[in-house]
Amino acid sequence: EAGWPLADPRDIEFPVHGMPNDRSADGKGKGYVDYVLWGEDGKPLAVIEAKRARKDPREGQEQARLYANCLQAQFGQRPVIFYTNGYDHWIWDDLRYPPRTIAGFLSSDELQRMVQRRDTRLPLADVPTNRAIAGGGGRTYQEKAIRAVCHRFEDTERGGENHRKALLVMATGSGKTRVAIAASDVLMRANWAKRILFLADRVPLVKQAASNFRKLLPDSSPVNLVMHPGADGRVYVCTYPTMMNLIERGRQGGKQRFGPGYFDLVIIDEAHRSVYRKYKAIFDWFDAPLLGLTATPKDEIDKNTYSLFELEDGVPTDAYDLKQAVTDGFLVPPKAIDVPLQYPRSGIRYDDLTDAEKDEWDALDWGEDGPP
């Protein structure tokens, strides 16, 4: 599915020297790498340690790391590490992130970008926000949100390893989409992201997001996958059901178009409504950093959502609530409108019901006291 034919003899059981095992006559321990995925320049892009199906693939983690050490010493390039039992797969780019599960293997282009970014990506703090997109007009809270996301992705307090998930809580009307577009722009200019997926739960929201990307970030060549599923660009906007169908279609047709490594960032609009329903499989499929957007107050977001974004309950990456937006003068407080309803005012009469409604009424169990 990832496009690796494994036709070259070097791809399988590749011999390496320098393993810390029984020493050979020349003083260098020898080993055989199960699989090596090579780049066009002849350097290793990835090493795969394959365990038997009945074993935990994590038993091969240290062995895979030692193989990567040997290949790095021989070719001057550290490969990405995979270990698998054929069913469960793990990926470990040990220069940036801790090991994590992955749904499948990455293509040659995707691995090449991952390796190149070790040297070409810029510090996010050095890439300024485009104030024409967000943060202008005194809306410093938007700049604060964007920088909170950048800091989260670039945070190295965990022993040099970066986080991959962030959640923004912003009141409706405060510019969540603009913040997401401006953050995407920063990540693209810093060479952290080439392709971005923006997911929404309704077609009108997809159309609106695609329109905003076209207007505010035209160089991103936004694609509405609901309307144009075969188009190519840098930003793809889609509903959850459409993306599920596109993933399933790839599984049936051989090589995946949207493989696990296709996107470099996935943005989830209204994260609280969609994340832990049946479309959570999308986020398990794509091996990409996640940025969640929601207008739900931070204390009302369920703990599963915080868990998905690897955050402490009630502590999003950044928050800008309605009360603060009203205080700052960017939003106005809600106004209550009293709308009289017919049923409380006029009641319901049995004779006015349809035959089906009468049957439903008669079938109800009212208890010993009868209907109220």
Disulfide bonds with the S-S distance in Angstrom:
none
